[in-house]
Amino acid sequence: MAFSMVEPLSQRHRVTVLCGRPSYDPTERRPWRFSQSETLGHLQIIRVGSTDYPRIQMKRRVLNYLSYVALAVPRALFIPCDVILGMTDPPFQGIVGAFVAMLKRKPYVYNIRDLYPDMALGGSLVKPGLLARVWEKLHRWALRRTDCVIVLGDDMRARIIAKGVDAAHVTVVRDGAEIPTGEPPVDNEVVRKIRGDARFVLVHAGNLGFYGAWNTLLAAAKELQRDGVRLVFVGEGAQSQQIAAAAKEISNVVFLPFFASSKIPSVLAAADMHVITVRRGLEGVVVPSKMYGILVAGKAILAVAPSETDAASLGTQQGFALSCDPDRAEDVVATVRQVQANPARLAAMGRAARAAASNYDRAGEAQKFEQILTRTANTRK
């Protein structure tokens, strides 16, 4: 997602990305080097020699974060720039970015993708106490130092404003999705792996992290076993082992690893309905950006999330999603049965999804991103 934003920027500006080593996709792992650099036109990517432990190993994942910061901050201080852009991976990157911007006396734009420490507290990664209070205090300091805060949705914008940030400094730029000129090819083998012989298939494709209402989904799937409904999780994450253990006795729940990025259209095409889930209390803390790819694929969405989340509110308004209480499995069961029994309604939701996709064209969102960065740099000159 970071590349999808900075690559268009590099068409008109010199952009330096200072990042760590990939830890998501095993096929993208790279041998250790103290520093690696690659250049794509006006885009320079510098990878510091951070550790690259798998993201499902939470304690070791902290080492990925710490080693990245230890190597990246000194390097950042000597990279010439007009504006600094910080994102939220590592979770405390917003604070680190503000610190670097202060030392370099440069304007700072903060792109919040997951809201910390709110997410760490909501996911029980950090207990309420001194650490959480200090983290929140430092984060609010970073927010006050920003020239602009870019967020992924209206629900997240409301969260940031509630922290005392001037609403005029908080702007929504959605990740969006690339709108293809034609129908992408579909790999029938991928579709078969996902669908099996089920009559109705729900797919959750993406990270299995701490934000989802997983117990609600599993309880609903158990009730839907005799309805020919299959729930397929495509992907991994910090909670994948716990979710798999909880689903051990539920025969219609299937776990598949991430497919190659070239197979994403096939994964999207395989579902009758895609699941987006956010636990209650985490609305605006995490904003699942996979929604836009689902819209492009013309698929309906089951939003097992509070009504304040963008997936639920936008989906209900525009007709491409149905919203369920993330604490009530019976709501999920009833909604799935209603849609399964009404193919015409499901088809109408798919058409609404495809129609809505044009509102979230990634090229248009990238243009907003560029305008914010350019305006910020020029204002402080």
Secondary structure, 3 states (H helix, E strand, C coil): CHHHHHHHHCCCCCEEEEECCCCCCHHHCCCCCCEEEEEECCEEEEEECCCCCCCCCHHHHHHHHHHHHHHHHHHHCCCCCCCEEECCCCCCHHHHHHHHHHHHCCCEEEECCECCCHHHHHCCCCCCCHHHHHHHHHHHHHHHHCCEEEECCHHHHHHHHHCCCCHHHEEECCCCECCCCCCCCCCHHHHHHHHCCCCEEEEEECCCCCCCCHHHHHHHHHHCHHHCEEEEEECCCCCHHHHHHHCCCCCCEEEECCCCHHHHHHHHHHCCEEEEECCCCCECCECCCHHHHHHHCCCEEEEECCCCCHHHHHHHHHCCEEEECCCCHHHHHHHHHHHHCCHHHHHHHHHHHHHHHHHHEHHHHHHHHHHHHHHHHHHCC
